């Protein structure tokens, strides 16, 4: 029994995620593509996390936050892609209402935590470049842990409130979600109870989770660029900007797509592109982040080279 009677209406017990069902001829290709992306993302982020923990030269605030970011993104993409892969493989997009809420809870919480963490990382670069004499005092180990923990705590408190409001909604059909995961708007649109309050709360929370961190990041980089421009040495400018350009690329992609999906008022065009934008911040950003941070970072390349050499030496010693 997929449904149960509630009063004169039928409350549904499961949703159907339509995913990319409008492209039946591409299901196998999409499965292989997303599987490859998931494997590469997990390997890349876990590798960064292992290197940050294992290499003493990477025990700095910048790499501590990068390690936390990699951990967040490994969890973040795991809330969406395994379920999507199973759906593409089996053709079954059904998910229970409770399971849908759980997926959204962890997805939204981790996404909001990443917003705050990216702003913390930009603040860290601001202090390192613009206030180098105060950097070690401000960014001590205790302060770094507090900033990382605070980012996660604030994010999940906000999402918990939203989930409590969502759990009070009544769903009596239809049950088809035109998306590849349980996102807020496609789910709430299926409710047959009043949704004005929860939509207002969600908009306010989305604005709180996106705009303050985004503005802090923007201000940090305005100060950073101003400081870099004033550096007389060309080599100094290049070195200072290289430590920030990777983070700036990630921030631009991540915040840009989030604002388009969750903050900009809905239009028919944006609604049609919602899945495309969602792929950017749910799938591509976690994939691109480790590639950008590792391929453009000399210290990471050196740490990776040393780790490979140690593994090769260990393997030879066992032969």
C-alpha positions in Angstrom: 0.0 0.0 0.0 1.6 3.2 -1.2 -1.1 5.5 0.2 -3.1 5.8 3.4 -6.4 7.6 4.1 -6.3 10.9 6.1 -9.7 12.4 6.5 -11.3 12.9 3.1 -7.9 13.0 1.4 -5.2 10.4 0.5 -1.8 11.1 2.1 0.9 9.7 -0.1 3.7 7.7 1.5 6.3 7.9 -1.3 7.4 10.2 -4.1 8.6 9.4 -7.6 11.9 11.2 -8.6 11.6 11.7 -12.3 15.3 12.5 -12.6 16.3 12.5 -16.3 13.4 10.2 -17.3 12.7 12.5 -20.3 15.9 11.3 -21.8 15.3 7.5 -21.9 17.8 6.9 -24.7 20.6 8.4 -22.5 20.0 6.6 -19.3 23.0 4.2 -19.7 25.3 7.0 -20.8 24.2 9.2 -17.8 24.7 6.3 -15.4 28.3 5.8 -16.6 29.0 9.5 -16.6 27.7 10.1 -13.1 29.4 6.9 -11.8 32.7 8.2 -13.2 32.1 11.6 -11.7 31.3 10.1 -8.3 34.3 7.9 -8.2 36.6 10.7 -9.3 35.1 13.1 -6.7 35.4 10.7 -3.8 39.0 9.7 -4.7 40.0 13.4 -5.2 38.4 14.6 -1.9 39.6 11.7 0.1 43.1 12.1 -1.3 43.2 15.8 -0.3 41.9 14.9 3.2 44.6 12.1 3.7 47.4 14.4 2.5 46.3 17.2 4.8 46.3 14.8 7.8 49.5 12.9 6.9 51.8 15.7 5.7 53.2 18.0 8.4 53.9 20.8 5.8 50.1 21.0 5.2 49.2 21.5 8.9 48.3 25.1 8.4 44.9 26.9 8.7 44.4 27.1 4.9 44.9 23.4 4.5 42.9 22.6 7.6 39.9 24.3 6.1 40.5 22.7 2.7 40.5 19.3 4.4 37.2 20.1 6.1 35.8 21.3 2.7 36.9 18.0 1.1 35.1 16.1 3.9 32.0 18.1 3.5 31.9 17.6 -0.3 32.5 13.9 -0.1 29.4 13.7 2.2 27.6 16.3 0.2 27.8 14.5 -3.2 27.0 11.2 -1.4 23.5 12.5 -0.4 22.6 12.8 -4.1 24.6 10.7 -6.5 24.2 7.1 -5.1 20.4 7.5 -5.1 20.5 8.9 -8.6 22.8 6.1 -9.8 20.4 3.5 -8.4 17.5 5.2 -10.1 19.3 5.3 -13.5 20.3 1.6 -13.2 17.0 0.2 -12.0 14.6 2.7 -13.6 12.8 3.0 -10.2 12.7 6.6 -8.9 10.5 5.9 -5.9 11.5 7.3 -2.5 9.6 7.4 0.8 8.4 10.8 2.1 10.6 10.3 5.2 13.6 9.3 3.0 13.0 12.4 0.9 13.1 14.6 3.9 16.2 12.9 5.2 18.0 13.4 1.9 17.0 17.1 1.8 18.1 17.6 5.4 21.6 16.4 4.8 21.9 17.9 1.4 20.8 21.4 2.5 22.7 21.2 5.8 26.0 20.3 4.0 25.4 22.9 1.2 24.8 25.7 3.8 27.8 24.6 5.8 29.9 24.8 2.6 28.7 28.4 2.1 29.9 29.4 5.5 33.1 27.5 5.2 34.0 29.1 1.9 33.5 32.5 3.5 35.8 31.4 6.4 38.4 30.3 3.8 38.3 33.7 2.2 38.6 35.4 5.6 41.7 33.2 6.2 43.3 34.4 2.9 42.4 38.0 3.7 44.3 37.7 7.0 47.2 35.9 5.5 47.7 38.5 2.7 46.3 41.8 4.2 47.1 41.3 7.9 50.1 38.9 7.9 51.5 40.2 11.3 48.2 39.2 13.0 47.6 36.0 11.1 49.2 33.5 13.5 47.6 35.1 16.5 44.1 35.1 15.0 44.2 31.9 13.1 45.4 29.6 15.9 44.3 26.0 16.1 41.5 26.6 18.6 40.0 29.5 16.5 40.2 27.4 13.3 38.2 24.5 15.0 35.6 27.0 16.3 35.1 28.5 12.8 34.7 25.1 11.2 32.4 23.8 13.9 30.4 27.0 13.9 29.9 26.8 10.1 28.4 23.3 10.4 26.3 24.1 13.6 24.6 27.2 12.2 23.9 25.5 8.9 22.2 22.4 10.5 20.3 24.5 13.0 18.7 26.5 10.2 17.9 23.3 8.2 16.4 21.6 11.2 13.9 24.4 11.6 13.0 24.2 7.9 12.6 20.4 8.1 10.3 20.7 11.1 8.0 23.0 9.1 8.2 20.7 6.0 7.1 17.7 8.2 3.8 19.5 8.9 2.8 19.6 5.2 0.2 17.3 3.8 0.9 15.5 0.5 -2.1 14.0 -1.2 -0.9 13.8 -4.8 0.5 14.2 -7.4 3.7 12.5 -6.2 6.0 13.0 -9.2 9.0 15.2 -8.3 10.5 16.7 -11.5 14.0 16.6 -10.2 16.9 14.1 -9.6 16.9 14.6 -5.9 14.6 15.9 -3.1 15.1 19.7 -3.3 12.9 22.1 -1.4 10.8 23.8 -4.2 9.9 20.6 -6.2 8.8 18.9 -3.0 6.8 21.8 -1.5 5.1 22.3 -4.8 3.4 18.9 -4.3 1.9 19.8 -0.9 -1.9 20.2 -0.8 -1.7 22.3 2.4 -0.9 26.0 2.7 2.8 26.7 1.8 3.1 30.5 1.9 4.7 30.5 5.4 7.2 27.8 4.7 8.2 29.3 1.4 8.8 32.7 3.1 10.8 31.1 5.8 12.8 29.1 3.2 13.5 32.3 1.2 14.7 34.1 4.4 16.9 31.2 5.4 18.4 30.8 1.9 19.2 34.5 1.9 20.8 34.2 5.3 22.8 31.1 4.3 23.9 32.6 0.9 24.2 36.4 1.0 26.1 37.1 4.3 28.8 34.5 3.4 28.9 35.7 -0.2 29.2 39.3 0.9 32.0 38.5 3.4 33.8 36.6 0.6 33.3 39.4 -1.8 34.7 42.0 0.7 37.6 39.8 1.5 38.6 39.5 -2.1 38.2 43.2 -2.7 40.7 43.8 0.1 42.9 41.0 -1.2 43.0 42.3 -4.8 43.7 45.8 -3.6 46.6 44.6 -1.5 48.0 42.4 -4.3 47.9 45.3 -6.7 50.0 47.4 -4.3 52.7 44.7 -4.0 55.7 46.1 -5.9 57.2 42.8 -6.9 55.7 41.0 -9.9 56.8 37.6 -8.4 55.1 38.6 -5.1 51.9 39.5 -6.9 51.8 36.2 -8.8 52.5 34.2 -5.7 49.8 36.0 -3.6 47.2 35.7 -6.3 47.9 32.0 -7.0 46.9 31.2 -3.4 43.5 32.9 -3.9 42.6 32.3 -7.6 41.6 28.6 -7.0 39.3 29.5 -4.1 37.8 32.4 -6.1 37.0 30.1 -9.1 35.2 27.6 -6.7 33.3 30.4 -4.9 32.1 32.0 -8.2 30.7 28.7 -9.5 29.1 27.6 -6.3 27.5 30.9 -5.2 26.4 31.8 -8.7 24.4 28.6 -9.2 23.0 28.7 -5.7 21.7 32.3 -6.1 20.1 31.4 -9.5 18.3 28.4 -8.0 17.3 29.6 -4.5 17.2 33.4 -4.4 16.3 34.8 -7.8 12.5 35.0 -8.4 11.1 32.1 -10.4 10.6 32.5 -14.1 9.7 29.9 -16.7 13.2 30.0 -18.2 14.9 29.6 -14.8 12.5 26.8 -13.8 13.3 24.9 -17.0 17.1 25.3 -16.3 16.8 24.4 -12.6 18.1 20.8 -13.2 21.1 22.2 -15.2 22.0 24.6 -12.4 21.5 21.9 -9.8 24.0 19.7 -11.6 26.6 22.4 -11.3 26.5 22.8 -7.5 25.6 19.2 -6.5 27.8 17.3 -8.9 30.4 19.4 -10.8 31.6 21.6 -7.9 32.6 18.7 -5.6 34.4 17.2 -8.7 36.2 20.4 -9.8 37.2 21.5 -6.3 39.9 18.8 -5.7 41.2 19.2 -9.2 41.5 22.9 -8.9 43.1 22.9 -5.5 45.5 20.1 -6.3 46.6 20.8 -9.8 47.1 24.5 -9.1 48.9 24.1 -5.8 52.6 23.3 -5.7 52.5 22.3 -2.0 49.9 19.7 -2.7 51.8 18.4 -5.7 54.9 18.1 -3.6 53.0 16.3 -0.8 51.5 13.9 -3.3 54.9 13.2 -4.8 56.5 12.4 -1.4 53.6 10.2 -0.5 53.9 8.2 -3.8 57.7 7.9 -3.3 57.1 6.6 0.3 54.6 4.0 -1.0 56.9 2.9 -3.7 59.8 2.6 -1.3 57.6 0.6 1.1 56.4 -1.7 -1.7 60.0 -2.4 -2.8 61.1 -3.1 0.8 58.4 -5.8 0.9 59.6 -7.5 -2.2 
